[in-house]
Amino acid sequence: MNISIFDLSIYIKFFIGLCALVNPIGMIPIFTTMTHGQSTLERKKTNLIANFSASLILIMSLFFGSNILSAFGISISSFRIAGGVLIISIAFSMISGEFINKIKKVKEKKENQTSDNISVVPLAMPLIAGPGAISSTIVWSTYYSTWMNLLGCSLVILLFSFICWLCFQVAPCVVNILGKTGINIVTRMMGLLLMSLGIEFITIGISTVFPGLLN
C-alpha cells in the first residue's frame, strides 16, 4: 500500500500509535526512579543515549523488519495478527495498572547496572523500543513500503524520540505536577487508544488471511 509523502494523516496515526504504545508520560516516574542518584549531567547523558538507541532500533525495524520476516517464512498477515494480539495485551496491562508494575520489576533487575548500560537496557530496550513498538513499526512498514513513505515514517520515529527525550528532561517537574493519580489516568487513556490500534491490526490481518470473512 503506497501513499503520498504529503498524506500527513497516516504519519499522525503512526505517531499516535507509538505514543500510545510507549506512553512517554507514564514512563516519566520510571525514568526518575532509575536515574535516582545520578547527577544532572549523568541523567542528561542517560536520556540522550536511551532515546538515540531506541530511535535506531525502531528505524532498523522499519527498514529491515519485513525482510527478516521473509527470511523466517513468516507472512505479513500472520505478523499483523500476532502484533495486534501483543498490542492488545499491553493495552490490557495499561488499563488494569499492571504496566507500571512490570516496568518497575525490570528496573529492579537492572538497578545495579552502570548508567551507560541502563541507557540501552532496559531504557532503550525493552522500555521504549519494546516488542509492541517494534511490532507496530514493522506492520506500518508493510502497509507503506515505498522509500518516500519509509523516510516519512523515519522522521516520525525521530520526532517521537525527541518527545520522549523532552518528557524525560522535564521528568521531575511533570511528576510534581501530575502526581501518581494523573500519570495513572494518562496511562489508562493511552491503553484505550492502544487497544483500538491492536484491534485494527488484527482485523486487517484476518481479512487478508480469510478474504470475505469480515465483510
C-alpha positions in Angstrom: 0.0 0.0 0.0 1.5 3.3 -1.1 0.6 6.8 -0.1 1.7 10.3 -0.9 4.6 11.5 1.3 2.3 14.5 2.0 -0.5 12.4 3.4 0.1 13.7 7.0 -2.9 11.8 8.4 -1.0 8.5 8.1 2.1 9.8 9.8 0.0 11.4 12.6 -1.7 8.0 13.1 1.7 6.2 13.3 3.0 8.8 15.7 -0.1 8.5 18.0 0.3 4.7 17.9 3.9 4.9 19.0 3.0 7.3 21.8 0.2 5.1 23.0 2.4 2.0 22.9 5.3 3.5 24.8 3.4 6.1 26.9 6.3 8.6 27.5 4.3 10.4 30.2 3.7 7.1 32.1 7.4 6.3 31.7 8.4 9.5 33.5 8.3 8.2 37.1 10.1 5.1 36.0 12.9 7.2 34.4 13.1 9.3 37.5 13.4 6.3 39.7 16.0 4.6 37.5 18.2 7.7 37.4 17.8 8.4 41.1 21.3 9.2 42.5 22.7 10.4 39.1 24.0 13.9 38.7 22.1 16.2 36.3 24.8 15.7 33.7 24.7 11.9 34.1 20.9 12.0 33.8 21.0 14.0 30.6 23.6 11.6 29.2 21.4 8.6 30.1 18.3 10.3 28.5 20.2 11.1 25.3 21.7 7.6 24.8 18.5 5.9 25.6 16.4 7.8 23.1 19.1 7.7 20.4 19.4 3.9 20.8 15.6 3.4 20.8 15.2 5.5 17.6 18.0 3.5 15.9 16.3 0.2 16.9 12.9 1.4 15.5 14.4 2.7 12.3 16.2 -0.6 11.7 12.9 -2.4 12.3 11.2 -0.1 9.9 13.6 -0.7 7.0 14.6 -4.4 7.6 11.8 -5.9 9.7 9.8 -7.2 6.7 13.0 -8.8 5.2 13.7 -10.6 8.5 10.1 -11.9 8.5 10.6 -13.2 4.9 13.8 -14.9 5.9 11.9 -16.9 8.5 9.0 -17.6 6.2 6.5 -15.5 8.3 3.7 -13.9 6.3 2.9 -10.3 6.9 -0.7 -11.0 7.7 0.3 -13.5 10.4 2.6 -11.0 11.9 -0.1 -8.3 11.8 -2.4 -10.6 13.8 0.4 -11.5 16.2 1.4 -7.9 16.6 -2.2 -6.9 17.2 -2.6 -9.6 20.0 0.6 -8.3 21.6 -0.5 -4.7 21.4 -3.9 -5.6 23.0 -2.2 -7.5 25.8 -0.1 -4.4 26.5 -3.2 -2.3 26.4 -4.9 -4.5 29.0 -2.0 -4.2 31.3 -2.0 -0.4 31.0 -5.7 -0.2 31.7 -5.5 -2.6 34.7 -2.5 -0.8 36.1 -0.1 -3.7 35.7 2.0 -1.9 33.0 3.9 0.3 35.5 4.4 -2.6 37.9 6.0 -4.7 35.1 8.4 -1.8 34.2 9.4 -1.5 37.9 10.3 -5.2 38.0 12.6 -4.7 35.0 14.1 -1.7 36.8 14.8 -3.7 39.9 16.6 -6.4 38.0 18.8 -3.8 36.3 19.3 -1.3 39.2 23.0 -2.3 39.7 24.0 -1.6 36.1 26.1 1.3 35.1 24.5 4.5 33.7 25.5 3.6 30.1 24.0 0.1 30.4 20.8 1.5 31.9 20.5 3.8 28.9 20.4 0.9 26.4 19.0 -1.9 28.7 16.4 -1.6 30.0 15.5 2.1 29.0 16.0 1.9 25.2 15.0 -1.8 25.0 12.6 -3.0 26.1 11.0 0.0 27.8 11.0 2.4 24.9 11.6 0.2 21.8 9.8 -2.8 23.2 8.2 -5.7 21.4 5.0 -3.7 20.9 6.7 -0.7 19.4 8.9 -2.9 17.2 5.9 -5.0 16.0 3.9 -1.9 15.2 6.8 -0.4 13.3 7.2 -3.5 11.2 3.5 -3.6 10.5 3.5 0.0 9.3 6.5 -0.6 7.1 4.5 -3.4 5.3 1.5 -1.0 4.8 3.5 1.8 3.3 6.7 0.3 1.8 8.0 2.9 -0.7 11.2 4.7 0.1 9.5 8.0 0.5 6.9 6.5 2.9 9.7 4.9 4.9 11.6 8.2 5.0 8.4 9.9 6.3 8.0 7.2 9.0 11.6 7.6 9.9 11.1 11.3 10.6 8.1 10.3 12.7 10.3 8.0 14.8 12.8 10.8 15.3 10.0 13.1 16.3 8.7 10.5 18.7 12.2 10.0 20.2 12.5 13.8 20.6 9.2 13.8 22.5 10.4 11.0 24.8 13.7 12.9 25.3 11.8 16.1 26.2 9.5 14.2 28.6 12.5 12.7 30.4 14.2 16.1 30.5 11.3 17.6 32.4 10.6 14.4 34.4 11.0 15.9 37.9 8.6 18.8 37.1 6.0 16.6 35.5 6.0 14.1 38.4 5.3 17.0 40.8 2.6 18.5 38.6 0.6 15.3 37.6 1.3 13.2 40.6 0.7 9.5 40.8 -3.1 9.8 40.0 -2.6 12.0 37.0 0.0 9.6 35.5 -2.3 6.6 36.1 -5.1 8.4 34.3 -2.9 9.2 31.3 -1.7 5.6 31.2 -5.2 4.2 31.1 -6.2 6.7 28.3 -3.2 5.5 26.3 -4.3 1.9 26.9 -7.7 2.5 25.3 -6.1 4.1 22.2 -3.7 1.2 22.1 -6.4 -1.4 22.3 -8.2 0.2 19.3 -4.9 0.1 17.3 -4.4 -3.6 18.1 -7.9 -4.5 17.1 -7.4 -2.7 13.8 -4.2 -4.7 13.1 -6.0 -8.0 13.9 -9.0 -7.1 11.7 -6.8 -6.2 8.7 -4.7 -9.4 9.2 -7.8 -11.7 9.4 -9.4 -10.0 6.4 -6.2 -10.8 4.4 -5.9 -14.4 5.6 -9.6 -15.1 5.3 -11.0 -12.9 2.5 -14.6 -12.1 2.8 -14.9 -13.3 6.4 -15.3 -9.8 7.9 -17.4 -8.4 5.0 
